[in-house]
Amino acid sequence: MQDRDLLSRRGFLRDAAAIGALMAVLGAEEIRAEPAAAPEGNAAAGPPVSIGIIGAGVQGREIGTTLARLPGANIVAVCDTYDPFVKRAAEWAPKATGTQDYKQVLDNKDVQAVIIATPTHLHKEIALAAIQSGKHVYLESPMASTIDDAKAIATAGKASKAVFQVGQQLRGSAVRKHAVKFVWAGAAGKITAINAHWHKRTSWRRAAPTPEREKEINWRLDKTVSTGLMGEIGIHQVDVASWYVKALPQAVTGFGSIMAYSDGRDVPDTVQCVFEYPGGVRLMYDCLLGNSSDGASESFLGTASAIVLRDERGWMFKESDAALLGWEVYAKKDKWGDDTGVLLIADASKLLALGKEPGKDYVVDPLKTPLYYALEEFLTCIRDNSKKPTCGALEGYQAAVVALKANEAVNSGSKISYQKEWFDLA
């Protein structure tokens, strides 16, 4: 046996030992190896699903290009009230029929599922009509710009016999689905604090050919209809925190300022929120449009270790006095500043089943974003009636309540206590 073959075998056995020890910590059922049902690197193929996209702006276009990478996702209709967007959709959905009337999409018998990516304040009418039509519905998050509208949509979505999924994209993230098992299994110890942030240098303002169109397309900068940074961005990361600690916040204190763009907007471009969870755990969250430093991440700080999530990568940083779990001795390590963390590899067991080495063969595919995984889940649920989306009507509604009240706290610079009945669906 050549040296490199021996080393390769040792690496495989080392990774196998790591996975075996990890299974003992998380439970074999949680992280069992699964046979590869599809070609490597591709989503599982299945019966084709005919899809109509309502809202062909920036997010609608991103959804369309993402669906193009998912086998069997056929975009057959695209709708937007702005005709140039409809015409431009031919670039990413060449076989789709274009229209400016969403009702034509719902009346199209060839459309099995609709994805709603219109401005948030326009969701209610379209979502309720789509649910009533009996089609499968994927509704972008937040569900609506008011709690009353969100509750109406969620109530209808919950009663629907078709798939109703809300676009809390990070719930579909492969690494977050994997890392939550560590938190729930106690591998991080007692969670004492949570930090999360989103930083990106962008004005949120878009150019338009006329003043009327400029006002319409820049709805996020108009406080009368916008859900602000907390509703449009923060909702996703705060939802991850609630998911991981299996609780909803009890209170939120918000701060907001216009720091980077004095251009007539009345929606803050810089916000901070402190969310209070049961047991004294607090989430410190900040979101800003004036600077891109440090990107976006969520950190769960426990007495045994910290779990850090960024994009589709995750790390565990153990405390020096934390007990060894066994598997981390063999796991792949990665530097983060002055610290060395254990890489949390979502498909480790699957890689082993394919005869590969997780520590060596793990590669993050930049095209497999949280949106990719969320849409993949939507298609899976349509094809398999026994599967339910990770974020259905109740989860999407509760996330909306948390974010909309946080935005209210930001705008008023105050503390708001969440009432338990706000989160209930009749």
C-alpha angles and dihedrals in degrees: 000000000000120000094247091051090051091048091048091051091048090051091051092049091046091053091044089053090049092052091046091054091045091053088056090055099043099028124261091253091060098054106022119153112259126206116247106256097177138038112286113277096015134100116251111274121230142154111325118263119209110219136193119201117208110196117035101193125112095306094041090052091049090051091050095051090046093051088053087068094052116086114242096013104131117186105208101163137031125188134188132150089226107078097206088060091051091052092045090053088074086077093064101022105034095165096048126107112236126220142160093216117078091200089068089059092050092047091051106104090200090065112090098172137022130207115205114208102156123128108296097247090058096054102093103068094041096043094049091048091048093051091047090052089064095239125136109262133208109185120193117237134288094048093218143339094253132044092234092055092045091051092051091051094044093049091053093043092051091053094047119110089209126074114284115186130172119214099245085145099186090064086066093049110121095217093047092050087052099043094049088067089062092052094047092046090055096246089136093047117224111350106236102172142359127214126189136164145172118203124177132151101231132123097217085222119123129197121241136182096240136030090243093053091044091057091046097049094044095057091132089068094054112088092204091069106011123100088205129221092314093054099041100036114003093055091076099053095039088052089056089055092051091047093050097048092039092231143095121237120263097207143001132204116199138197127184139174141170099237108147108032121043094179103126098280120137097198115095116250092197123049139168127190135184113205118197116211129187115282095034096287114146131196113212107202133179132176126183141171098199102074138028099203114137095002113220134322146144122226126193110197114204135174091252102034147342121245114207124191125193124168104315096335130092137187137189117212110195125210114242092242096045118118117253114253092198103235096069091068089069099035125108114268128212133190120240110179107301093342133081117217135191111245113238103217113197097200099038095123092045091051090052090050087056091052094253134128112248093204092053107029099042110117127169110229106217090207092059097080127164086264089056092053093045092053091044088055090049091055092046092053091050091052095043115044091194092067123082125201118257088234112040132158098299097043092046092047094049091048089052092051091051093048098041092051089046089054088050089052090050093051093048097037089229146116118261123194114214115232115220093228091060089071097050126100116209 
